[in-house]
Amino acid sequence: MNDVKLAVLGGEGTGKSALTVRFLTKRFIGEYASNFESIYNKHLCLERKQLNLEIYDPCSQTQKAKFSLTSELHWADGFVIVYDISDRSSFAFAKALIYRIREPQTSHCKRAVESAMFLVGNKRDLCHVREVGWEEGQKLALDNRCQFCELSAAEQSLEVEMMFIRIIKDILINFKLKEKRRPSGSKSMAKLINNVFGKRRKSV
Ligand SMILES: Nc1nc2c(ncn2[C@@H]2O[C@H](COP(=O)(O)OP(=O)(O)OP(=O)(O)O)[C@@H](O)[C@H]2O)c(=O)[nH]1
């Protein structure tokens, strides 16, 4: 069974819990306790693989206090970064999070391949009070190798589900890439022997 760890990050009140709960229960509840962080568990079967999915939904207060994100970066296999299309400051926050995740020191730490990331412009039902254009979200995502969509946790159950499925699939692709890059024990030993004795033979 594969363990897939996903962190849902973003500014305060952008709808991180709404998206997570929508995906897990197909329901939109409206108000969520926001003073504690949660890790949700779900068993999934995707592409004939059994998965144990863990979704981390932080408490915004603690997230602000520890913007370094060090533990999340080590823990998560992928990130959903959420902003609210009707709140420009939440877009700036999402941008800062993306830069933090993509910055070279971070990418190098423990990661054989780049983390999967999905930028989500939530609250599309509020597009009459939109402050962030679709193109801006799309550009930020393209520039930073993220997937991108706008949706509404309040109104679009299927779109929310598809977004989570897409990032989980990206994470599974990364798992396969990591597996390929890791040389098997016997191959690396053969390479070592070849390097040592092959070179000696040449110099005789
Ligand atoms: N109109 C609209 N409101 C939404 C949507 N998603 C979430 N909300 C509302 O936005 C508010 C914040 O939603 P939460 O899911 O608690 O957001 P959060 O990012 O988890 O919040 P914190 O943990 O406090 O940062 C709530 O009042 C939700 O009902 C949406 O798609 N459309």
PDBQT file of the ligand as one rigid body, heavy atoms in Angstrom, charges set to zero:
ROOT
HETATM    1  N1  LIG A 301     -18.587  31.765  -1.075  1.00  0.00    +0.000 N 
HETATM    2  C1  LIG A 301     -17.745  30.790  -0.725  1.00  0.00    +0.000 A 
HETATM    3  N2  LIG A 301     -17.337  30.676   0.550  1.00  0.00    +0.000 NA
HETATM    4  C2  LIG A 301     -16.476  29.688   0.855  1.00  0.00    +0.000 A 
HETATM    5  C3  LIG A 301     -15.969  28.772  -0.098  1.00  0.00    +0.000 A 
HETATM    6  N3  LIG A 301     -15.121  27.937   0.518  1.00  0.00    +0.000 NA
HETATM    7  C4  LIG A 301     -15.094  28.306   1.803  1.00  0.00    +0.000 A 
HETATM    8  N4  LIG A 301     -15.911  29.358   2.022  1.00  0.00    +0.000 N 
HETATM    9  C5  LIG A 301     -16.157  30.067   3.274  1.00  0.00    +0.000 C 
HETATM   10  O1  LIG A 301     -14.971  30.708   3.664  1.00  0.00    +0.000 OA
HETATM   11  C6  LIG A 301     -14.834  30.701   5.072  1.00  0.00    +0.000 C 
HETATM   12  C7  LIG A 301     -13.487  30.055   5.468  1.00  0.00    +0.000 C 
HETATM   13  O2  LIG A 301     -13.534  28.705   5.046  1.00  0.00    +0.000 OA
HETATM   14  P1  LIG A 301     -12.576  27.634   5.725  1.00  0.00    +0.000 P 
HETATM   15  O3  LIG A 301     -12.737  26.359   5.000  1.00  0.00    +0.000 OA
HETATM   16  O4  LIG A 301     -12.755  27.636   7.209  1.00  0.00    +0.000 OA
HETATM   17  O5  LIG A 301     -11.181  28.290   5.363  1.00  0.00    +0.000 OA
HETATM   18  P2  LIG A 301      -9.749  27.896   5.974  1.00  0.00    +0.000 P 
HETATM   19  O6  LIG A 301      -8.757  28.338   4.969  1.00  0.00    +0.000 OA
HETATM   20  O7  LIG A 301      -9.721  26.475   6.380  1.00  0.00    +0.000 OA
HETATM   21  O8  LIG A 301      -9.756  28.818   7.245  1.00  0.00    +0.000 OA
HETATM   22  P3  LIG A 301      -8.629  28.945   8.408  1.00  0.00    +0.000 P 
HETATM   23  O9  LIG A 301      -8.262  27.553   8.835  1.00  0.00    +0.000 OA
HETATM   24  O10 LIG A 301      -9.298  29.740   9.455  1.00  0.00    +0.000 OA
HETATM   25  O11 LIG A 301      -7.536  29.671   7.771  1.00  0.00    +0.000 OA
HETATM   26  C8  LIG A 301     -16.042  29.919   5.630  1.00  0.00    +0.000 C 
HETATM   27  O12 LIG A 301     -17.023  30.866   6.013  1.00  0.00    +0.000 OA
HETATM   28  C9  LIG A 301     -16.531  29.132   4.436  1.00  0.00    +0.000 C 
HETATM   29  O13 LIG A 301     -17.904  28.890   4.463  1.00  0.00    +0.000 OA
HETATM   30  C10 LIG A 301     -16.439  28.913  -1.451  1.00  0.00    +0.000 A 
HETATM   31  O14 LIG A 301     -16.075  28.179  -2.372  1.00  0.00    +0.000 OA
HETATM   32  N5  LIG A 301     -17.307  29.949  -1.705  1.00  0.00    +0.000 N 
ENDROOT
TORSDOF 0
